[in-house]
Amino acid sequence: METKKNEDACAICTDRCCSRCFDDGDDSIFDSLTTDELDSLVKEKRHLVFKAGETIFKQNTSARNIVCIKRGLAKIVAEGENEKKLIVRLYSNHSILTGGSMFLDEIRHFTVQAVTEVECCFIGSDMILDFVTKNSQFAFELLKLNNKQNMQMLNNLVGITQKYMPGRVSDLLLYLKNEIFLCNPFVSRLSRQEMADMTGMTMESFIRILKEFKTSGIITVDGSAIHILDEEALQLISKKG
């Protein structure tokens, strides 16, 4: 009931982003802020909306803000030489993105792009660092969040480098169903090229594996809608690699 009240309040909020936006989600680190700290954050943050396909921040640029996604879906892209790209993670509602380098070199180490329309808040890194020096609990929660995000990306990279193509596609489908869209069937919101980029495969190879899964009765595909019929089979393929 409380969640419904918050949703109703957000729907009529003239500020478009207030303290309610920072007290929800599994990755929330703002519960540890004092009332004064949270008030100063809300006053200084910038509320922005990005259209699908727009860049939220760019790899190798200055990391002057962290980004809190209020609504929408964004992709984390590692850009290599010769225009090679690898999508290492997706983030959706109530996710917090630091850029991966706030305490290191203040340079973004990946690009973040909107997959759907993304409504988010930019919070200055100077303010976050001030909270870190004055609030040990907040510093601890931020450290945990950074470690969690780094481990997620590392696990994804390990899967891509060590698994055969069917294992990679299985991992992706399970990830989309169980962690991103939370339903079955789901509408991927991703192009076939983007899905291939998440597995480190060519689009042709990705489509071929997808067709093999469909022929085997593991999934059905109808445009961008994917229905997992045999999740146990996908889990088995994932484990075998």
N, C-alpha and C positions, 0 to 999 in steps of 0.2 A: 504493500500500500504506500509506503514511504517513497519508493522508487517512482510510482505513478504520480504522486504529488510533485516530486522534483521535475518529472517530465512535463507536467502541466505548467509548472512555474517557468521552466525554460522556454516553453512555447510562447509565452507572452512577455518574456524578458526584453526590455528595451536596450539593455547593455549588450545583449547577444552573448555575453560571456561573463559570469560572475563567480562567486566563491563556490557555488554548487558544481561548477564544471571541474573543480579540483578535488572533489571528495568521493569520487567513484572510480571503479575499475581495479583490476587485479594489480596493475603496475603503479597505482597511485603512490606517490612519495610525499604528498602534501599534507597528509593527516598529522605529520609530526611537526608542522609549523605552528607557531603561536598565532593567536588571533591577530595581533599587530602585524606579524610577518605576512600572513595571508592577505590582510587588507592592503598592505603595500604592494604585494604581488599583483593583486587584482587591479590596482590603480595604474600600475606601470606596464602591464602586459599589452600587447597589440593583437586585436582580433582580425583575422584575415580569412578570406575564402579563395580557394584555388579551384579552377576548372579542371576537369579530367584532362590529363596530358601535360599540365603545367608543372614546372619544376619548383618545388618548395625550397630546397636549397641544393647547391651544386658542389660536387666533389672538388677539393683543392681550393675552396674559398675560405674566407675567415669565419671561424666558428664563434659568432658573437651572440647567438641565441640558442636556447633549447626550444623545441616545438612540442606542444601538447595538442594532439588530435582530438577534437571534440566529436566530430562526426565524419565518416568517409573511410576510404581505403587508399593507402599509399604503399609504394614499393621502394625498397632499399636497393640501389643499383651500384655495384662496384664496376667502375669503368677502367678498362685496360688499354693497352696500345692497339693501334689499328682498328679503333672503334669497337673493340670487343667489349661486351657487357655481360654481367652476371647478376641476376636478381637474387639476392641472398636472403631476403625476408620480406614479409608483408606486415603492415601494421594498420589497425582499424581503430574503432571508437575507444577513447580514453587512453590511448598509447602516448608515451613520452619518449621523444627522440633527442638525444644529446649530441649526436654527430660523432661520438666516439673519441673525442680528443679534447674535452674541456680542460683536463688537468695535464695535458701533454704538450701539444704544440699549437693549440687553438686553430687548427686547420681541419676542415671537413674531410673525412677519409672515405666518404661515399656520397652519392647523389640520392635525394629523395624526390620522387615524382608522384603526383596524384593519379591514381587509377580511376577513381570516381571523383565527383566533387568533394573536396575536403575543406571542412571548417575547422580552423585551428587557432591557437594562440601562440605568439612568439614572446618569450620571456628572456630578458637580457642576461647573459652569462655573468656579468658583474654582480647582479642581484643574487643569482644562485650561489656564486662563490662567497658572497657576504653571508648568506644563510649557512653555508657549510662551515665557515669559521666560527659562527656564533651558536649554532644549533647542532650538537653532536649526533642527535637522533636522526635529524634530516640528512646529515653527512653519511651516516650509516645506511639509510634507506637508498640514497642516491648511489652509493657504492654497490649495494646489492643489485640495484636495477642495471647498472653498467655491466656488472659481472654476468647477470642473467642474459642480457642481450648479446654479449660477446660469446657466451657459451652456446646460445641458440645458433648464431651465425657459424661458429666453429663446427658444431654438429652437422649443420647443413653442408658445409664444405667437405667434411669428412665423407658424408654420404655420396656426394657428387664425385669425389675422386676415387672412392674405393668400391662403389657398387656398379654393377652392370646396368644397362639402360632400363630394363624392366623394374629393377629395384628402385631406381631414381624416380620413375613415373609413379610407382606405387606410393613412395614417400610423399610425393607432391599431392596426389589425390587424397590421401589420408589427412595430410596437413590442411588442405583446403576445407575438407568436410568437418574435421574435428576441432580445428583451432581458429579458422577464419570465418567461414559462413555458418557453421554450427547447425547445418540442416542437410537433409538428404531426400530428394535430389537438391542440388545447388546450382545457381547460375554463376559461372566462374568469374565474370566481370573482367577476365583477362583474355587477351588475344592468344591464339595458338603460339605466336612468336614469343610472347611474354612467358607463357607456360614452359616453352622450350628453354628460354633463358634461365628459368628457375632450376632446370635440371642439368644445365651445361651441355645440352644437346642441340643439334640442328633441328629446325622445325620439321624437316622431312622425317628424321628419325623419331621425333616425338610423336608425330601423327601416325607413323607406322606402329609404334608400340600401343598407342591408344586404340587403333583398329584391332590389334591382336587381342587386347583385353575385351573389346566389344565382341569379337568373334567367339571368344572363350566364355561369354556369358557373365563376365565379372562386372561389367559396367554397361550402361546404355548412354548414348550421346545424341542429343537433339539440339543442334546449334551450339549455344553457349551453356546449355543445361546438361549437367552430368549427374547420372544416378548410379550410385554404387550398389550393385546387387549382391556382391559376395565380398564383404569386408575381410572376412577371415582369409580368403585367397590373397587379397592385397597384402595383408599383414605377413603371410607366409612368404610371399615374393620379396617383401621388404627385408625380412630376416635373412633370407638366403642371399640377398644382395644381387 
